[in-house]
Amino acid sequence: MAASLLISVLITFLVIILVLYLVQRLPLDGRTRQIVQIVVIVIGIISLLKYLAVF
Protein backbone atom coordinates (compact mmCIF):
# COMPACT_ATOMS: atom_id res chain seq x y z
CA MET A 1 0.00 0.00 0.00
CA ALA A 2 2.75 2.48 0.93
CA ALA A 3 4.75 1.66 -2.19
CA SER A 4 1.80 2.32 -4.52
CA LEU A 5 1.11 5.60 -2.71
CA LEU A 6 4.72 6.64 -3.12
CA ILE A 7 4.70 5.73 -6.81
CA SER A 8 1.46 7.68 -7.35
CA VAL A 9 2.86 10.76 -5.64
CA LEU A 10 6.08 10.51 -7.63
CA ILE A 11 4.25 10.15 -10.95
CA THR A 12 2.00 13.11 -10.10
CA PHE A 13 5.02 15.22 -9.21
CA LEU A 14 6.76 14.31 -12.46
CA VAL A 15 3.66 15.15 -14.49
CA ILE A 16 3.48 18.56 -12.81
CA ILE A 17 7.13 19.23 -13.65
CA LEU A 18 6.58 18.11 -17.26
CA VAL A 19 3.53 20.35 -17.71
CA LEU A 20 5.39 23.33 -16.23
CA TYR A 21 8.26 22.69 -18.64
CA LEU A 22 5.87 22.51 -21.59
CA VAL A 23 4.19 25.76 -20.53
CA GLN A 24 7.62 27.41 -20.59
CA ARG A 25 8.06 26.26 -24.19
CA LEU A 26 4.76 27.78 -25.37
CA PRO A 27 4.86 31.15 -27.14
CA LEU A 28 2.72 32.97 -24.58
CA ASP A 29 2.81 36.44 -23.11
CA GLY A 30 4.66 36.67 -19.79
CA ARG A 31 1.51 37.44 -17.77
CA THR A 32 -0.45 34.61 -19.41
CA ARG A 33 2.40 32.17 -18.83
CA GLN A 34 2.53 33.12 -15.16
CA ILE A 35 -1.22 32.59 -14.74
CA VAL A 36 -1.02 29.17 -16.43
CA GLN A 37 1.89 28.18 -14.20
CA ILE A 38 -0.02 29.17 -11.07
CA VAL A 39 -3.06 27.17 -12.21
CA VAL A 40 -0.90 24.10 -12.91
CA ILE A 41 0.80 24.37 -9.52
CA VAL A 42 -2.52 24.74 -7.67
CA ILE A 43 -4.04 21.74 -9.48
CA GLY A 44 -0.88 19.75 -8.77
CA ILE A 45 -0.93 20.59 -5.07
CA ILE A 46 -4.59 19.64 -4.82
CA SER A 47 -3.96 16.29 -6.53
CA LEU A 48 -0.99 15.59 -4.26
CA LEU A 49 -3.09 16.40 -1.21
CA LYS A 50 -5.74 13.95 -2.43
CA TYR A 51 -3.11 11.20 -2.54
CA LEU A 52 -2.06 12.06 1.00
CA ALA A 53 -5.72 11.82 2.15
CA VAL A 54 -5.99 15.44 3.21
CA PHE A 55 -9.11 15.96 1.09
Biopython code that builds the backbone (N, CA, C, O; Angstrom):
import numpy as np
from Bio.PDB.StructureBuilder import StructureBuilder

atoms = [
    (1, "MET", "N", (0.825, -1.196, 0.000)),
    (1, "MET", "CA", (0.000, 0.000, 0.000)),
    (1, "MET", "C", (0.864, 1.253, 0.000)),
    (1, "MET", "O", (0.600, 2.181, -0.764)),
    (2, "ALA", "N", (1.886, 1.296, 0.838)),
    (2, "ALA", "CA", (2.750, 2.476, 0.927)),
    (2, "ALA", "C", (3.556, 2.664, -0.346)),
    (2, "ALA", "O", (3.812, 3.795, -0.761)),
    (3, "ALA", "N", (3.962, 1.554, -0.972)),
    (3, "ALA", "CA", (4.747, 1.657, -2.192)),
    (3, "ALA", "C", (3.903, 2.226, -3.329)),
    (3, "ALA", "O", (4.391, 3.054, -4.098)),
    (4, "SER", "N", (2.652, 1.800, -3.451)),
    (4, "SER", "CA", (1.803, 2.319, -4.517)),
    (4, "SER", "C", (1.482, 3.793, -4.278)),
    (4, "SER", "O", (1.368, 4.561, -5.233)),
    (5, "LEU", "N", (1.337, 4.195, -3.022)),
    (5, "LEU", "CA", (1.114, 5.597, -2.706)),
    (5, "LEU", "C", (2.324, 6.431, -3.097)),
    (5, "LEU", "O", (2.186, 7.510, -3.674)),
    (6, "LEU", "N", (3.495, 5.932, -2.786)),
    (6, "LEU", "CA", (4.722, 6.640, -3.118)),
    (6, "LEU", "C", (4.891, 6.762, -4.627)),
    (6, "LEU", "O", (5.289, 7.816, -5.125)),
    (7, "ILE", "N", (4.596, 5.705, -5.348)),
    (7, "ILE", "CA", (4.702, 5.732, -6.807)),
    (7, "ILE", "C", (3.691, 6.719, -7.389)),
    (7, "ILE", "O", (4.023, 7.457, -8.317)),
    (8, "SER", "N", (2.482, 6.745, -6.871)),
    (8, "SER", "CA", (1.463, 7.675, -7.355)),
    (8, "SER", "C", (1.865, 9.122, -7.115)),
    (8, "SER", "O", (1.684, 9.973, -7.985)),
    (9, "VAL", "N", (2.404, 9.398, -5.950)),
    (9, "VAL", "CA", (2.855, 10.757, -5.642)),
    (9, "VAL", "C", (4.010, 11.143, -6.547)),
    (9, "VAL", "O", (4.058, 12.270, -7.041)),
    (10, "LEU", "N", (4.931, 10.234, -6.771)),
    (10, "LEU", "CA", (6.078, 10.509, -7.635)),
    (10, "LEU", "C", (5.646, 10.766, -9.071)),
    (10, "LEU", "O", (6.139, 11.697, -9.708)),
    (11, "ILE", "N", (4.739, 9.960, -9.584)),
    (11, "ILE", "CA", (4.245, 10.150, -10.951)),
    (11, "ILE", "C", (3.514, 11.485, -11.070)),
    (11, "ILE", "O", (3.693, 12.197, -12.057)),
    (12, "THR", "N", (2.696, 11.831, -10.083)),
    (12, "THR", "CA", (1.999, 13.114, -10.099)),
    (12, "THR", "C", (2.989, 14.271, -10.090)),
    (12, "THR", "O", (2.818, 15.241, -10.829)),
    (13, "PHE", "N", (4.007, 14.179, -9.273)),
    (13, "PHE", "CA", (5.021, 15.219, -9.206)),
    (13, "PHE", "C", (5.744, 15.365, -10.545)),
    (13, "PHE", "O", (5.990, 16.484, -10.995)),
    (14, "LEU", "N", (6.083, 14.255, -11.178)),
    (14, "LEU", "CA", (6.763, 14.306, -12.458)),
    (14, "LEU", "C", (5.871, 14.892, -13.556)),
    (14, "LEU", "O", (6.354, 15.615, -14.428)),
    (15, "VAL", "N", (4.588, 14.587, -13.516)),
    (15, "VAL", "CA", (3.657, 15.155, -14.493)),
    (15, "VAL", "C", (3.554, 16.667, -14.311)),
    (15, "VAL", "O", (3.501, 17.408, -15.292)),
    (16, "ILE", "N", (3.524, 17.121, -13.075)),
    (16, "ILE", "CA", (3.476, 18.564, -12.808)),
    (16, "ILE", "C", (4.719, 19.245, -13.375)),
    (16, "ILE", "O", (4.619, 20.289, -14.019)),
    (17, "ILE", "N", (5.875, 18.661, -13.137)),
    (17, "ILE", "CA", (7.132, 19.225, -13.646)),
    (17, "ILE", "C", (7.119, 19.252, -15.170)),
    (17, "ILE", "O", (7.544, 20.238, -15.773)),
    (18, "LEU", "N", (6.636, 18.178, -15.805)),
    (18, "LEU", "CA", (6.579, 18.112, -17.262)),
    (18, "LEU", "C", (5.646, 19.173, -17.829)),
    (18, "LEU", "O", (5.985, 19.833, -18.811)),
    (19, "VAL", "N", (4.481, 19.344, -17.226)),
    (19, "VAL", "CA", (3.528, 20.347, -17.713)),
    (19, "VAL", "C", (4.100, 21.751, -17.535)),
    (19, "VAL", "O", (3.930, 22.596, -18.414)),
    (20, "LEU", "N", (4.766, 22.015, -16.427)),
    (20, "LEU", "CA", (5.388, 23.326, -16.232)),
    (20, "LEU", "C", (6.475, 23.579, -17.270)),
    (20, "LEU", "O", (6.619, 24.700, -17.759)),
    (21, "TYR", "N", (7.234, 22.554, -17.604)),
    (21, "TYR", "CA", (8.256, 22.690, -18.643)),
    (21, "TYR", "C", (7.619, 22.989, -20.000)),
    (21, "TYR", "O", (8.099, 23.844, -20.744)),
    (22, "LEU", "N", (6.541, 22.281, -20.313)),
    (22, "LEU", "CA", (5.874, 22.508, -21.589)),
    (22, "LEU", "C", (5.238, 23.891, -21.659)),
    (22, "LEU", "O", (5.199, 24.492, -22.732)),
    (23, "VAL", "N", (4.745, 24.401, -20.553)),
    (23, "VAL", "CA", (4.192, 25.758, -20.526)),
    (23, "VAL", "C", (5.298, 26.764, -20.821)),
    (23, "VAL", "O", (5.063, 27.759, -21.507)),
    (24, "GLN", "N", (6.492, 26.514, -20.312)),
    (24, "GLN", "CA", (7.615, 27.411, -20.593)),
    (24, "GLN", "C", (7.945, 27.449, -22.081)),
    (24, "GLN", "O", (8.392, 28.476, -22.590)),
    (25, "ARG", "N", (7.729, 26.352, -22.770)),
    (25, "ARG", "CA", (8.062, 26.258, -24.193)),
    (25, "ARG", "C", (7.014, 26.913, -25.093)),
    (25, "ARG", "O", (7.287, 27.163, -26.267)),
    (26, "LEU", "N", (5.822, 27.194, -24.564)),
    (26, "LEU", "CA", (4.761, 27.784, -25.372)),
    (26, "LEU", "C", (5.038, 29.259, -25.633)),
    (26, "LEU", "O", (5.573, 29.962, -24.775)),
    (27, "PRO", "N", (4.669, 29.722, -26.827)),
    (27, "PRO", "CA", (4.857, 31.152, -27.138)),
    (27, "PRO", "C", (3.719, 31.998, -26.553)),
    (27, "PRO", "O", (2.836, 32.452, -27.281)),
    (28, "LEU", "N", (3.751, 32.198, -25.266)),
    (28, "LEU", "CA", (2.718, 32.971, -24.580)),
    (28, "LEU", "C", (3.306, 34.265, -24.033)),
    (28, "LEU", "O", (4.516, 34.392, -23.850)),
    (29, "ASP", "N", (2.420, 35.216, -23.780)),
    (29, "ASP", "CA", (2.807, 36.444, -23.110)),
    (29, "ASP", "C", (3.258, 36.113, -21.684)),
    (29, "ASP", "O", (2.824, 35.114, -21.112)),
    (30, "GLY", "N", (4.119, 36.943, -21.116)),
    (30, "GLY", "CA", (4.656, 36.672, -19.787)),
    (30, "GLY", "C", (3.583, 36.567, -18.713)),
    (30, "GLY", "O", (3.649, 35.694, -17.847)),
    (31, "ARG", "N", (2.599, 37.451, -18.769)),
    (31, "ARG", "CA", (1.513, 37.440, -17.770)),
    (31, "ARG", "C", (0.664, 36.179, -17.918)),
    (31, "ARG", "O", (0.303, 35.552, -16.922)),
    (32, "THR", "N", (0.348, 35.810, -19.150)),
    (32, "THR", "CA", (-0.454, 34.610, -19.406)),
    (32, "THR", "C", (0.293, 33.366, -18.957)),
    (32, "THR", "O", (-0.298, 32.464, -18.363)),
    (33, "ARG", "N", (1.580, 33.312, -19.235)),
    (33, "ARG", "CA", (2.397, 32.166, -18.829)),
    (33, "ARG", "C", (2.411, 32.032, -17.313)),
    (33, "ARG", "O", (2.331, 30.924, -16.784)),
    (34, "GLN", "N", (2.514, 33.158, -16.616)),
    (34, "GLN", "CA", (2.534, 33.122, -15.158)),
    (34, "GLN", "C", (1.202, 32.621, -14.600)),
    (34, "GLN", "O", (1.185, 31.847, -13.643)),
    (35, "ILE", "N", (0.097, 33.052, -15.187)),
    (35, "ILE", "CA", (-1.218, 32.591, -14.742)),
    (35, "ILE", "C", (-1.363, 31.095, -14.964)),
    (35, "ILE", "O", (-1.862, 30.386, -14.090)),
    (36, "VAL", "N", (-0.930, 30.603, -16.130)),
    (36, "VAL", "CA", (-1.022, 29.171, -16.430)),
    (36, "VAL", "C", (-0.157, 28.375, -15.464)),
    (36, "VAL", "O", (-0.568, 27.308, -15.008)),
    (37, "GLN", "N", (1.025, 28.872, -15.146)),
    (37, "GLN", "CA", (1.894, 28.179, -14.201)),
    (37, "GLN", "C", (1.264, 28.098, -12.812)),
    (37, "GLN", "O", (1.352, 27.066, -12.146)),
    (38, "ILE", "N", (0.637, 29.173, -12.382)),
    (38, "ILE", "CA", (-0.017, 29.166, -11.072)),
    (38, "ILE", "C", (-1.163, 28.171, -11.048)),
    (38, "ILE", "O", (-1.344, 27.451, -10.066)),
    (39, "VAL", "N", (-1.947, 28.126, -12.136)),
    (39, "VAL", "CA", (-3.055, 27.171, -12.211)),
    (39, "VAL", "C", (-2.540, 25.741, -12.161)),
    (39, "VAL", "O", (-3.104, 24.904, -11.456)),
    (40, "VAL", "N", (-1.478, 25.453, -12.899)),
    (40, "VAL", "CA", (-0.903, 24.101, -12.906)),
    (40, "VAL", "C", (-0.392, 23.730, -11.522)),
    (40, "VAL", "O", (-0.601, 22.604, -11.070)),
    (41, "ILE", "N", (0.266, 24.650, -10.849)),
    (41, "ILE", "CA", (0.798, 24.369, -9.515)),
    (41, "ILE", "C", (-0.333, 24.119, -8.522)),
    (41, "ILE", "O", (-0.245, 23.207, -7.700)),
    (42, "VAL", "N", (-1.398, 24.923, -8.589)),
    (42, "VAL", "CA", (-2.521, 24.738, -7.668)),
    (42, "VAL", "C", (-3.193, 23.388, -7.906)),
    (42, "VAL", "O", (-3.495, 22.668, -6.954)),
    (43, "ILE", "N", (-3.428, 23.043, -9.167)),
    (43, "ILE", "CA", (-4.036, 21.741, -9.484)),
    (43, "ILE", "C", (-3.120, 20.608, -9.019)),
    (43, "ILE", "O", (-3.593, 19.603, -8.487)),
    (44, "GLY", "N", (-1.826, 20.768, -9.216)),
    (44, "GLY", "CA", (-0.878, 19.750, -8.771)),
    (44, "GLY", "C", (-0.868, 19.576, -7.267)),
    (44, "GLY", "O", (-0.826, 18.449, -6.774)),
    (45, "ILE", "N", (-0.906, 20.669, -6.537)),
    (45, "ILE", "CA", (-0.929, 20.585, -5.072)),
    (45, "ILE", "C", (-2.208, 19.919, -4.593)),
    (45, "ILE", "O", (-2.182, 19.100, -3.674)),
    (46, "ILE", "N", (-3.327, 20.271, -5.216)),
    (46, "ILE", "CA", (-4.592, 19.641, -4.822)),
    (46, "ILE", "C", (-4.566, 18.144, -5.088)),
    (46, "ILE", "O", (-5.039, 17.363, -4.264)),
    (47, "SER", "N", (-4.014, 17.731, -6.237)),
    (47, "SER", "CA", (-3.964, 16.295, -6.527)),
    (47, "SER", "C", (-3.002, 15.572, -5.589)),
    (47, "SER", "O", (-3.265, 14.435, -5.197)),
    (48, "LEU", "N", (-1.896, 16.211, -5.223)),
    (48, "LEU", "CA", (-0.986, 15.594, -4.263)),
    (48, "LEU", "C", (-1.637, 15.476, -2.883)),
    (48, "LEU", "O", (-1.438, 14.483, -2.183)),
    (49, "LEU", "N", (-2.404, 16.474, -2.498)),
    (49, "LEU", "CA", (-3.088, 16.402, -1.210)),
    (49, "LEU", "C", (-4.163, 15.318, -1.205)),
    (49, "LEU", "O", (-4.438, 14.727, -0.161)),
    (50, "LYS", "N", (-4.770, 15.054, -2.353)),
    (50, "LYS", "CA", (-5.737, 13.952, -2.429)),
    (50, "LYS", "C", (-5.044, 12.613, -2.191)),
    (50, "LYS", "O", (-5.585, 11.741, -1.511)),
    (51, "TYR", "N", (-3.837, 12.450, -2.756)),
    (51, "TYR", "CA", (-3.113, 11.204, -2.537)),
    (51, "TYR", "C", (-2.718, 11.036, -1.078)),
    (51, "TYR", "O", (-2.647, 9.914, -0.576)),
    (52, "LEU", "N", (-2.464, 12.138, -0.404)),
    (52, "LEU", "CA", (-2.058, 12.058, 0.999)),
    (52, "LEU", "C", (-3.251, 12.063, 1.942)),
    (52, "LEU", "O", (-3.084, 12.173, 3.157)),
    (53, "ALA", "N", (-4.453, 11.945, 1.391)),
    (53, "ALA", "CA", (-5.719, 11.817, 2.147)),
    (53, "ALA", "C", (-6.016, 13.038, 2.998)),
    (53, "ALA", "O", (-6.570, 12.916, 4.091)),
    (54, "VAL", "N", (-5.654, 14.206, 2.509)),
    (54, "VAL", "CA", (-5.993, 15.440, 3.213)),
    (54, "VAL", "C", (-7.403, 15.865, 2.820)),
    (54, "VAL", "O", (-8.152, 16.391, 3.643)),
    (55, "PHE", "N", (-7.758, 15.635, 1.562)),
    (55, "PHE", "CA", (-9.107, 15.964, 1.090)),
    (55, "PHE", "C", (-9.945, 14.712, 1.023)),
    (55, "PHE", "O", (-11.116, 14.771, 0.648)),
]
sb = StructureBuilder()
sb.init_structure("model")
sb.init_model(0)
sb.init_chain("A")
sb.init_seg("    ")
for serial, (resi, resn, name, xyz) in enumerate(atoms, 1):
    if name == "N":
        sb.init_residue(resn, " ", resi, " ")
    sb.init_atom(name, np.array(xyz, "f"), 0.0, 1.0, " ", f" {name:<3s}", serial, name[0])
structure = sb.get_structure()
